[in-house]
């Protein structure tokens, strides 16, 4: 079966074929590192990880790039409001300097990497700070300026969207600015409400440019870094659905106008929100949870990954503790069943593998893939070794950490008692078998009989 993904650009599922097979250029919008990531943010990276693993499982060679935004991201979509990195420095009581801004970014980037590791997310091939590529941003703005797409206001250099006839193609057309909920036009100097900043002036702190000191616009950094590492056109760009109407729309506009090449990205793919009580989880609303919050309730980060995979990435999910606790019990059950399969690894069951490929290659259908995983465990017609090989094969995509599970080290005395019990059962001496079981229990271990062997575990 061919890979099929939902493409936001066309609003339908399409067969995926790389521009330069078997290579895949893959850009993931990274975090703005002024604070800890919350579990809603982290859904985007679990989704991107499943996508990357699926591409690699299908035999493609992926080059995944992620930006780390450490400058220029304002709190308002209308290119105004507080700079998020400035907000982080003020919260920490730090002086507003580029040096302090970078130190803050490096601190929260390390915390973000720890979250990725805890969620068993493969690190991108490249993870780059935006502030290291200001030169590339300036060169891209210069190209747009030369082609007549820019104009200057008192607070920055703006992109004139009226010069691009198909602006807004990613979300399907022009907005009605009189409608309730439309973006407020906070800058009266703009020619059009949707015009966006390519460079924002800041006389006190910032980088030097041909237009004055300041910072690149948030959108320009992703275009510049994407082109630098993946070329003027590449295969996949991921992010949350909140990036569709502004950030990714503006990336398309500035990139395609600068290079003259369409499309900038072949497949745009977006994950839905994680809500709390029907409201999007966000730092601004102060209704977010960090990954470490789960540990306080003895819930592992991999449980959160498992819970997210129970829904398709394009389905909004509502976070409730009871659901996560149920997922924790289910995942522990799977781990327990896996541990009972023994040490031998057999052969991947082809029929199950083909079904798994069918599900996962159909727009990352992880709910059906997880259901199939349970089916493998339950199938009495497959040997323990073949089950183990098949589960490990599935886990190349699911990333639930089965390969990291270790057999519990059982004391020699307990092993010897278990061997004696096994022999007693063979001899049909069930009285002695029961006595040995009780002795094993009294030493803090329990023994379960499976079709192939006795399974010993700590009580």
Secondary structure, DSSP 8 states (H G I E B T S, - for coil): ---EEEETTTTEEEE---TBTTEEEEEE---BTTS---HHHHHHHHHHHHHHHHHHHTT-EEEEEEEEB-S--BSSTTS-S-BHHHHHHHHHT----HHHHHHHHHHHHHHHHHHHHHTT----SEEEEGGGGHHHHHHHHHHHHHTT-EEEETTEEEE-GGG-TTTTTTTTS---TTSTT------TT-SSTT-EEEEEE-SSSSB--TT-SEEE-HHHHHHHHHHHHH-SSEEEEEEEGGGIIIIIHHHHHHHHHHH--S-SEEEEEEE--EEETTEE--TTTT----THHHHTTT--HHHHHHHHHTS-TTS-EE--HHHHHHHHHHHHHHHHHHHTT-S------HHHHHHHHHHHTBT--HHHHHHHHHHHHH-TTS-HHHHHHHHHHHHHHH---GGG-------HHHHHHHHHHHHHHHTT-HHHHHHHHHHHHHTTEEEEE-SS-EEEEE-
